[in-house]
């Protein structure tokens, strides 16, 4: 979608206002014309998440046609998490570098992140995302997603243990290929998940690391609290 200069100028003004944080907003179609609808960014530093109330207000004001956010001081090309977010939204996206004002637009194209070597982005590309994608790509099994706030395990939540049964898993005593391992890492509750690949190897995605295969031993074994098996495996 080619946006008129008036809309680009509005995005630039919002990016400048929010700098050095990321701005975010939506392009809506109202009375047949595109308008920029600025939204509040409720994510932590270096990220963006549109406030749900603002998204709802934009839908009330017009038809949502595009998701917008800025990349302060870096290229407007999408990150892995941007590409996945675009797929989930089902909408075109525009990223603006600020302060240059350079933009990049892209649309859903069926993008799927490789299991290994993916960048960490909590709630989008994290240890649970790895498990979901492994089960979908390797076993053709869909398991549900769960909303998870950053540092949920410190905030008194116990998402893995609360959710594994509804995701189709049950606890077993011995490990086999495709089982899910729950680990407790500097946390009062299990806060990390991995997939046992066989041959004493696990696949997983740790905070601030690329997703990888690792030997299942040492700290990983000592930190394991549960072995889970899906009812379809």
C-alpha positions as CSV (number, residue, x, y, z in Angstrom):
1,X,0.0,0.0,0.0
2,X,1.4,3.4,-1.0
3,X,0.8,5.8,1.9
4,X,0.2,9.5,1.3
5,X,2.8,12.0,2.5
6,X,0.3,13.1,5.3
7,X,0.3,9.6,6.8
8,X,4.1,9.2,6.5
9,X,4.6,12.6,8.2
10,X,2.3,11.5,11.1
11,X,4.3,8.3,11.6
12,X,7.5,10.3,11.5
13,X,6.1,12.7,14.2
14,X,5.1,9.8,16.4
15,X,8.5,8.1,15.9
16,X,10.3,11.3,16.9
17,X,8.0,11.7,20.0
18,X,8.7,8.2,21.2
19,X,12.4,8.1,20.4
20,X,14.6,6.4,21.6
21,X,11.8,3.9,22.4
22,X,9.9,2.2,19.5
23,X,6.6,3.9,18.5
24,X,3.7,1.8,17.3
25,X,0.4,2.4,15.7
26,X,-2.0,1.4,13.0
27,X,-3.1,2.6,9.6
28,X,-6.8,2.7,9.4
29,X,-9.1,3.3,6.4
30,X,-11.8,5.8,7.3
31,X,-14.2,7.2,4.7
32,X,-12.1,5.6,2.0
33,X,-8.8,7.3,3.0
34,X,-5.8,6.0,5.1
35,X,-5.1,7.7,8.4
36,X,-2.4,7.0,11.0
37,X,-3.7,6.0,14.4
38,X,-0.9,6.3,17.0
39,X,-1.0,3.7,19.9
40,X,0.7,3.3,23.2
41,X,3.6,0.9,23.4
42,X,3.2,-1.3,26.4
43,X,6.3,-3.4,25.8
44,X,9.6,-3.2,27.7
45,X,12.5,-1.2,26.2
46,X,13.7,-2.3,22.8
47,X,10.4,-3.9,21.7
48,X,6.8,-3.0,20.9
49,X,3.3,-4.1,21.8
50,X,0.2,-2.2,21.0
51,X,-2.1,-1.5,23.9
52,X,-5.2,-3.6,23.5
53,X,-7.5,-0.6,24.3
54,X,-5.8,1.4,21.6
55,X,-6.2,-1.4,19.0
56,X,-9.9,-1.6,19.9
57,X,-10.2,2.2,19.6
58,X,-8.6,2.0,16.1
59,X,-11.1,-0.7,15.0
60,X,-13.9,1.6,16.2
61,X,-12.5,4.5,14.2
62,X,-12.0,2.6,10.9
63,X,-10.9,-0.6,9.2
64,X,-7.4,-1.6,10.4
65,X,-5.2,-1.9,7.3
66,X,-1.6,-1.9,8.5
67,X,0.6,-2.3,11.6
68,X,3.3,0.3,12.1
69,X,6.3,0.5,14.4
70,X,9.7,2.2,14.4
71,X,13.3,0.9,14.7
72,X,15.3,3.5,16.5
73,X,18.8,3.7,15.1
74,X,18.7,0.5,13.2
75,X,17.6,-0.7,9.8
76,X,13.9,-0.8,9.0
77,X,14.3,-4.4,7.7
78,X,12.1,-6.8,9.8
79,X,13.6,-9.0,12.5
80,X,12.5,-12.7,12.8
81,X,10.0,-11.7,15.5
82,X,8.7,-9.0,13.1
83,X,8.2,-11.5,10.4
84,X,6.3,-13.8,12.7
85,X,4.2,-11.0,14.1
86,X,3.2,-10.0,10.6
87,X,2.1,-13.6,9.9
88,X,0.1,-13.7,13.1
89,X,-1.6,-10.4,12.4
90,X,-2.6,-11.2,8.8
91,X,-1.9,-7.6,7.9
92,X,0.8,-5.7,6.0
93,X,3.4,-4.0,8.2
94,X,5.5,-0.9,7.9
95,X,8.7,-0.3,9.8
96,X,10.3,3.1,10.0
97,X,13.9,3.7,11.0
98,X,14.2,6.8,13.1
99,X,15.8,9.3,12.8
100,X,16.4,8.7,9.1
101,X,12.7,8.2,8.2
102,X,13.5,5.3,5.9
103,X,10.6,2.8,5.7
104,X,10.1,-0.8,4.7
105,X,6.8,-2.5,4.0
106,X,6.1,-6.2,3.9
107,X,3.2,-8.6,4.0
108,X,2.3,-12.1,5.3
109,X,4.1,-14.6,3.1
110,X,4.0,-17.9,5.0
111,X,7.2,-17.2,6.9
112,X,8.2,-19.8,9.4
113,X,11.3,-19.5,11.5
114,X,13.8,-22.3,11.4
115,X,13.9,-24.4,14.6
116,X,17.6,-23.8,15.2
117,X,19.5,-20.5,15.1
118,X,16.4,-18.4,15.8
119,X,16.7,-15.2,17.8
120,X,15.1,-15.0,21.3
121,X,12.1,-12.8,21.7
122,X,9.9,-13.5,24.7
123,X,6.3,-14.5,23.8
124,X,7.2,-14.8,20.1
125,X,10.4,-16.8,19.8
126,X,11.1,-18.3,23.2
127,X,11.3,-21.8,24.8
128,X,7.6,-22.5,24.6
129,X,7.5,-21.2,21.0
130,X,10.3,-23.7,20.2
131,X,8.2,-26.5,21.6
132,X,5.1,-25.5,19.7
133,X,7.0,-25.2,16.5
134,X,8.8,-28.5,17.0
135,X,5.6,-30.3,17.5
136,X,4.0,-28.6,14.5
137,X,6.9,-29.0,12.1
138,X,8.2,-32.4,13.1
139,X,5.1,-34.2,14.4
140,X,2.3,-32.2,12.8
141,X,0.7,-31.7,16.2
142,X,-0.8,-28.4,17.1
143,X,-0.5,-27.4,20.7
144,X,-2.2,-24.2,22.1
145,X,-0.4,-21.0,22.7
146,X,-0.6,-19.2,26.1
147,X,-0.3,-15.5,26.8
148,X,2.8,-15.0,28.9
149,X,4.1,-11.8,30.4
150,X,7.8,-11.1,30.6
151,X,9.3,-12.8,33.8
152,X,6.0,-14.5,34.6
153,X,7.7,-17.0,36.8
154,X,8.9,-14.2,39.1
155,X,5.4,-12.6,39.2
156,X,3.9,-15.6,40.9
157,X,2.7,-17.5,37.9
158,X,3.4,-21.2,37.1
159,X,2.4,-21.4,33.5
160,X,4.1,-24.7,32.5
161,X,2.6,-26.7,35.3
162,X,-0.8,-25.0,35.0
163,X,-1.0,-25.5,31.3
164,X,0.6,-28.8,30.3
165,X,-2.5,-30.9,30.8
166,X,-4.7,-28.7,28.7
167,X,-2.0,-28.8,26.0
168,X,-2.3,-32.6,25.8
169,X,0.6,-33.6,28.0
170,X,0.9,-35.9,31.0
171,X,3.8,-36.7,33.4
172,X,5.9,-39.8,32.7
173,X,8.9,-41.3,34.6
174,X,11.3,-42.1,31.8
175,X,12.3,-40.0,28.8
176,X,11.9,-40.9,25.1
177,X,12.2,-39.0,21.8
178,X,9.8,-36.0,21.5
179,X,9.1,-35.8,25.2
180,X,9.1,-32.3,26.8
181,X,11.4,-31.6,29.7
182,X,10.5,-28.9,32.2
183,X,13.4,-27.2,33.9
184,X,13.7,-24.8,36.8
185,X,16.4,-22.1,36.2
186,X,16.9,-19.6,39.0
187,X,13.2,-19.7,39.6
188,X,10.7,-21.0,42.2
189,X,8.8,-22.8,39.5
190,X,9.6,-24.6,36.2
191,X,10.4,-21.7,33.7
192,X,12.1,-23.4,30.8
193,X,11.1,-26.1,28.4
194,X,13.1,-28.3,26.1
195,X,12.4,-31.2,23.7
196,X,14.3,-34.5,24.1
197,X,15.6,-35.4,20.6
198,X,17.0,-38.8,21.5
199,X,20.7,-39.8,21.9
200,X,21.0,-37.6,25.0
201,X,20.4,-34.4,23.0
202,X,17.8,-31.7,23.6
203,X,16.5,-28.9,21.4
204,X,15.6,-25.7,23.2
205,X,15.7,-21.9,23.2
206,X,17.3,-20.1,26.2
207,X,17.0,-16.4,27.1
208,X,19.3,-14.2,25.1
209,X,20.7,-17.2,23.1
210,X,20.0,-18.6,19.7
211,X,17.9,-21.8,19.7
212,X,20.1,-24.8,19.7
213,X,20.8,-28.5,20.2
214,X,22.7,-29.3,23.4
215,X,23.8,-32.4,25.3
216,X,21.3,-33.3,28.0
217,X,23.6,-33.5,31.0
218,X,25.0,-31.6,33.9
219,X,22.9,-28.5,34.9
220,X,20.2,-29.4,32.4
221,X,19.6,-32.8,34.0
222,X,19.9,-31.4,37.5
223,X,17.4,-28.6,36.7
224,X,14.7,-31.0,35.2
225,X,11.5,-31.1,37.3
226,X,9.1,-33.0,34.9
227,X,9.1,-35.2,31.9
228,X,6.0,-34.7,29.8
229,X,4.6,-36.8,27.0
230,X,1.9,-35.8,24.5
231,X,-1.0,-38.1,24.2
232,X,-0.6,-38.3,20.4
233,X,3.1,-39.4,20.6
